[in-house]
Amino acid sequence: MRLDLRHLTLAIFFLPIITVIISFILSVNFDIISFCIPNIDGCTSISRIGRYPPVKFFFKPMMYLSGLLFFLYWRKNFLLLKNIKYSKKLMIFYYFGIVSTIFLFLYIFYLGESSHYRFFRKTGIYIYILFTLLAQLSLSIQYFKLKNFNKEIFNNNFVKLKMYFSFFLLAVGIICFPILIIKIENFPEIKNIISWNYFFLIQLYYLLSFFCLKKSGS
């Protein structure tokens, strides 16, 4: 069965979140971490819950599957907008999306490996986030520019909201990035709190994408 763009956005929204939640529960059950509310307590990182066996044998394949869905998302959006009105600028978000997916795979591949690969994990996740934000913003701008070309496809109110939300995500990322890279002795949990909540904010973008598209445009 062909996976249309609207249903793809829902899969992209739910799959990584469900993967992280299940991995967290498994990590607690296997005594890898203690139970807490990580987005409030900052007691553990997302990387840690998916780093150790046996949880990593669930976490990593599911995140690889998520990465494949991300690639399809950027690809399908490019083809959709190309059919409406082709422009070389359309390639910008597509290239950003591809780069973000590549570095997500890099992060997943080195997750749980020896400390020698810590640099690749850190580099992979930060570049993934950066290019994801750029891809999301540039795609949102293209939606906004093309929303009046085919009103049967786009829900204009959500298109505007999606663009504003993309700017918000980028602004929050710029503000929070220095906190994530410096060492904070008095409140080390702040990095995990930011990471968990920012992860859910990035995922929320894809839920907005679902509402941006009408059924006839999927």
MARNUDO-571632 format. One record per residue (C-alpha): x, y negated, z negated. Coordinates in steps of 0.001 Angstrom, whole numbers, padded with zeros to 6 digits, always signed. Layout:
% MARNUDO-571632
XYZ ...
% end
This chain:
% MARNUDO-571632
+000000+000000+000000 +001367-003415+000959 +002257-005562-002032 +000913-009038-001293 +002530-012170-002654 -000111-012909-005299 +000148-009449-006825 +003933-009607-006536 +003997-012735-008687 +002035-010913-011395 +004424-007955-011244 +007403-010296-011572 +005794-012075-014505 +004839-008964-016466 +007572-006413-015682 +010592-008190-017244 +008543-009263-020276 +007164-005760-020859 +010663-004311-020342 +012144-006631-022955 +009347-005989-025470 +009534-002201-025107 +013344-002323-025318 +013085-004379-028496 +010679-001858-030049 +012929+001048-029045 +015991-000718-030455 +014211-001146-033784 +013105+002492-033823 +016639+003697-033058 +018082+001426-035782 +020105-000562-033282 +018608-003756-034689 +016413-004687-037634 +012845-005748-037068 +012295-009485-036737 +010592-012049-034533 +013548-012925-032276 +012099-016011-030593 +011603-017508-034077 +014324-015850-036187 +017005-015557-033501 +018142-012334-035160 +019250-010656-031947 +019865-011410-028291 +018099-009988-025259 +021414-008526-024131 +021868-006624-027360 +018523-004828-027178 +019382-003512-023712 +023074-002845-024217 +023234+000375-026218 +022123+003946-025492 +019559+005339-025330 +017670+002067-024802 +019928+000937-021968 +018787+003936-019891 +015350+002332-019871 +016310-001338-019897 +018808-001362-017035 +016722+000561-014436 +013670-001574-015203 +015693-004760-014847 +017135-003504-011552 +013560-002976-010408 +012744-006509-011557 +015689-007796-009521 +014338-006054-006433 +010953-007698-006999 +012645-011081-007337 +014306-010553-003969 +010948-009657-002412 +009400-012741-003994 +011884-015125-002389 +011693-013232+000900 +007890-013235+001070 +007711-016914+000166 +010156-017753+002934 +008103-015825+005491 +004871-017414+004265 +006136-020985+004488 +007962-020300+007743 +004647-019356+009347 +003053-022590+008124 +005768-025025+009177 +009341-023995+009809 +012139-026212+008574 +015814-025606+007916 +015181-026857+004382 +013132-023716+003790 +016363-021746+003753 +017589-023659+000690 +015306-022008-001867 +015735-018666-000112 +019546-018809-000401 +019303-019945-004022 +016959-017042-004742 +019271-014502-003131 +022284-015771-005073 +020329-015656-008339 +019303-012052-007639 +022897-011012-006872 +024131-012413-010181 +021251-010807-012055 +022423-007465-010693 +025978-008352-011735 +024798-009101-015267 +022812-005853-015493 +025689-003779-014083 +028193-004979-016689 +025729-005001-019590 +026827-002504-022218 +030287-002064-020737 +033509-002745-022642 +034452-006164-023994 +036779-006608-020993 +033693-007241-018875 +032188-009843-021226 +033263-012596-018815 +031279-010999-015965 +028193-010608-018167 +028327-014230-019305 +029084-015522-015834 +026374-013373-014283 +023584-014498-016599 +024458-018198-016501 +024758-018322-012715 +021556-016285-012423 +019687-018830-014556 +021180-021797-012689 +020283-020536-009231 +016892-019297-010398 +016069-022803-011606 +017288-024324-008337 +015326-021787-006293 +012176-022337-008342 +012425-026115-008074 +013167-026188-004341 +010340-023703-003641 +007930-025777-005744 +008850-028870-003737 +008198-026997-000482 +004808-025866-001790 +004003-029470-002661 +005043-030746+000779 +003092-028077+002652 +000015-027821+000438 -002137-029873+002831 -001128-027937+005952 -003240-024951+004989 -005726-025524+002181 -006930-021939+002510 -003613-020768+001080 -002724-023228-001667 -004519-024264-004819 -003351-027877-004877 -003824-028516-008594 -001617-025587-009558 +000920-026505-006860 +001394-029871-008555 +001570-028272-011979 +004145-025772-010737 +006373-028562-009401 +006184-030546-012653 +006889-027390-014618 +009964-026700-012458 +011374-030142-013272 +010613-029490-016936 +012488-026154-016850 +015518-027763-015241 +015538-030631-017756 +015277-028247-020708 +018053-026111-019223 +020380-029108-018895 +019688-030115-022504 +020105-026612-023944 +023130-025431-021956 +025749-027237-024120 +024234-025594-027207 +024599-022162-025636 +028284-022513-024761 +029611-024119-027953 +030222-022313-031232 +027751-023266-033964 +028850-022065-037403 +025957-023375-039490 +023117-022110-037292 +024362-019332-034956 +020810-018034-034470 +019876-021121-032446 +021430-019625-029310 +019244-016536-029500 +016141-018606-030259 +016779-020756-027202 +017523-017724-025001 +014352-015842-025946 +012034-018804-025530 +013687-020009-022342 +013376-016525-020872 +009603-016626-021424 +009399-020137-019959 +011186-019025-016793 +008795-016095-016511 +005829-018431-016901 +006815-020019-013604 +005827-016826-011788 +002436-016747-013478 +001853-020283-012196 +002835-019009-008745 -000059-016565-008903 -002537-019391-009443 -000936-021519-006725 -001982-019033-004067 -005577-018388-003096 -006705-014867-002263 -006948-015662+001418 -003308-016733+001401 -001904-013629-000198 
% end
